């Protein structure tokens, strides 16, 4: 009986943790996408020879933080959906959204970011820097995944907030 009582008292803590993590992750993604990357592009850093390495470091750190956020959110959603059967329709959509967010982050971290940085590396310093054609396709893939991630985070944030 003590385990059931203890689980019920932890529900508000998990909701708070999921809401805070979603808010942190959403704000960090918007900061990176709407402030940091346009600033780097506007100042001409993207045509510098060392930008691929710097971009890989920036995105490497951010992607690892995103992995932690996605894992924490998935854990919180699993706890909330198991302890609160009264969520009804909201809990049906929360778990697939959380799994989808984790999937998007895994693709960005372990597939897209390494491939983009490998394409951007300057292997011959005596030739002028050019952007490979495949890089434009990868940027499109990144932005599509990013839009899906932002929409998923917004929907999940709304669902968890309404459930509380």
N, C-alpha and C positions, 0 to 999 in steps of 0.2 A: 504494500500500500504506500510505503514511503517513496518508492520509485515513481509511482504515478503522480503523486503530489509534487514531487520534485520536478518532473517533466512539465507539468502544467505551469509551474511557477517560472520556468525558463523560457516559455513562449515569447513573452514581451522582449526578453533579451535577444533572442534570435531574430525577431522582427526588426528590432533596432539595429542589430549588426548587419542584416541584409540591406535595410534602407540606407544606412551610413556607407556601406561598401558600394552600393549602386550609385549613390550620389557622388562619392569620391571618384569612382571609375568614370562616370559620365562627365564630370567636370574636368578630369585629367585628359580624357579623350578630346573633348571640345577645345581645351587649351592647346593641345598638341596640333590638332587639325586646323584650328581657326586663328591661332596666334603664332606658334613657334614655326611651323612649316611655311606659312606665307611670308613670315619675316625672313627666314633663311632664303627663300626663293627671291624675294624682293631685293635683298642685299647682294645677290649674285653668288652666294656661297655654293649653289648647286652645280656650278660649272667649274669649281675649284677641283684640283686633282685629288685632294684628300677627303672630299665630301662623302664618298661611298663608305670609307672607313668610319668617319664621324657619324654618318647616318646609321650605320649598322650598330654602333655603340649606343646611340640615343634610342633607337628602336629596340635594341636588345634589352636594355634596362627597362624600358617602358613595357615591352611585351612580357617580361618576367613578372612585373608588378600586375599586369593584366591577368596572367595565369593565376596568381595568388587570389586576386579579386574574384575571378570566375569560379575557382575552387571553393572559396568561402561562400559565395552566393549559392552555388549548387548544394553545398552542405546545409546551409540555412533553409533553402527551399525544401530539401528532403526532410529536415526536422519539422518544419512548419506543416508540410503536407501530411506527415505521419501523426503529428500530435493534435492537429486541428482538422477534424473531419467536417466541420461546419463551413469550411471555405467554399465547398461546392464547386461551381464552374470555375472559379478563380484558380483552384488548385489543379484543375485539368490543364490549364495553359501555363502555369508557372514552371512546372518541371520540364516540359519540352523547350521552353524559352531559355531556362538556365543551361540545359544540355547544349542547345544551339549556340549560346554565347561561348561556352567552353570550346565547342568545336571550331568556331570562327577564330578564337584566339590561338588555338593549336595550329590551325592552318597558317595564320599570319606569322606566328613565332617560328615554326619549324619548316615551313615550305616557302612562303612568299618573301619574307625578309632576307633569308640567306641567298636566295636566287637573285633578288634585286641588288643586293650588295655585291655579289659576284659579277653581275653584268656591269656594274659601275666601276669596278676596279681598273685602274690604269696599269696595264702591263708593259706598255711601251711609252716611255717618257718623251720620246722624240717626235711622236705623232700628236697632232692636235686632238683635244678631247672632243669626242662625239657621243651623242646619246644613242644607244642601240635601239632599233625599231621595236624589239621585244620589250624594252623598258616601258614604252607607252602602253602596251597591252597589260603589263604587270601593274602599272599605276591604275589603270581602269579596274582591274581585278581588286586591287587594294581598296579603292574608293567604294566599289560595290559591297565588299565585305564590311567596310567601315560604316556605310549607311545601314546595312542590315544589323550590325552590332548596335549602333546608336538607337535604331528603332526598337530592337529587342530589349535594350536596357530601359528605354522609356516605357514600353509596355509592361515590363516586369516591375518597374518602379511603381507604376500606377496600380498594378494588381496587388502588390504587397502592401501598398499604402491603403488601398480600399479594404483589404482583408484585416487590417489592424483597426 
